[in-house]
Amino acid sequence: MRYFLLIFLCLAFANISLCLTPQEPIIITKQTLDLSGEQRLFYALEAGDVLVIDLEVTKGKYLKEFEIIAYPNTSKLLLQKVEKLQGNKIRIFHRGIYEFRFQSGNAKVINFSLQRIPFTPKKRNFDTTVKWKTVQDSIRKNYREKVTTTHDTSWITKERKVLVRIDTQFVTVADRQERVHSYTNLTGSNRSNLQFDLPPNTQTNLTSRKVVAWAYWIGVGQQGMENYNQELRKFLLQASVKVGSKNMLAGIALGAYALAVNPPEGDNIKYELLVNQTAVGNGNVTVCYGRELHQLQGNINLKLDNDNIINGINIGIKIVAVMQHKHYRTETYQEKIITPITEVSTKGRIIIKERQVPYIN
């Protein structure tokens, strides 16, 4: 019995010794590569193989990157700024196709050698050649296509303001006499500075009041007043009915009555008329009329200057503003809303794309 056990143990140790005998490296490739940019090599490797890598840069400073990738995209080793690899070993755990990627950055020349040490003698004849085949991928590409357009009609209720009527009002801003002393008067100034305010514009939800024009008259003494009354009689005969008022300045402000002033003889007055510091009239007159359509809000400043050495004078001043008063009412109405409705269908088409894939021989 001991004899047979001894024979069995001898045979077992012989087999183990045979299995553990080192295998000789098998050259996969040995070549010189001229690199400019990126280059890739593909080889098939068996599970259990040990790779022996030799790499030396013979032209250039160093290789920018060297990478081993298990196809299709599993990185197994990535080295940067490689100058030389001598006998570096890597164990392969899974049969497959492996990609060797060289990234030079610029022109380089390298000597590259790759050997495999099989795990067992039975694996020595494993073919590391990689072949390529064309496969087709079917890709569905969807797109939308307009089919028909219809319209949806609806009605919404809205409100709007409707003008009911317009009233015209004539507002007296000034109607007075002003005494302006002579140039040599010891008790008073020969200048007067008068202030008047134009009616303010106002607005509510359904009403608005707005100054649209104003007119003025300036006359010196009795002669000036007589001239005014003379023109007033003409106005009453010619234009008061059209204007709807007996106020001559209202007719002048509306542009409904024009007059050609023939100034009477007599004393004169220098005047300057400003609205918010903007001049709208000036002169050296016995009588004057004026109409203003632009400076319609704010303060009127009338400056009078008597250059008479001996006599003070009485100045007549009249200013009338025309206000437009609008009255509105609110009404509801229906507005039609047309909304386009586009029906869109989704369709698809199949696109066939070909690509090259490696496989083990």
Secondary structure, 3 states (H helix, E strand, C coil): CHHHHHHHHHHHHHHHHHHCCCCCCEEEEEEEEEECCEEEEEEEECCCCEEEEEEEEEECCCEEEEEEEECCCEEEEEEEEECEEEEEEEECCCCEEEEEEEECCCCEEEEEEEEEECCCHHHCCCCCCEEEEEEEEEEEEEEEEEEEEEEEEEEEEEEEEEEEEEEEEEEEEEEEEEEECCCCCCCCCCEEEEEEECCCCEECCCEEEEEEEEEEEEEEHHHHHHHHHHHHHHHHHHCHHHHCCCCHHHHHHHCCCCCCCCCCCCCCEEEEEEECCEEEEEEEECEEEEEECCCCCCEEEEEEECCCCCCCEEEEEEEEEEEEEEEEEEEEEEEEEEEEEEEEEEEEEEEEEEEEEEEEC
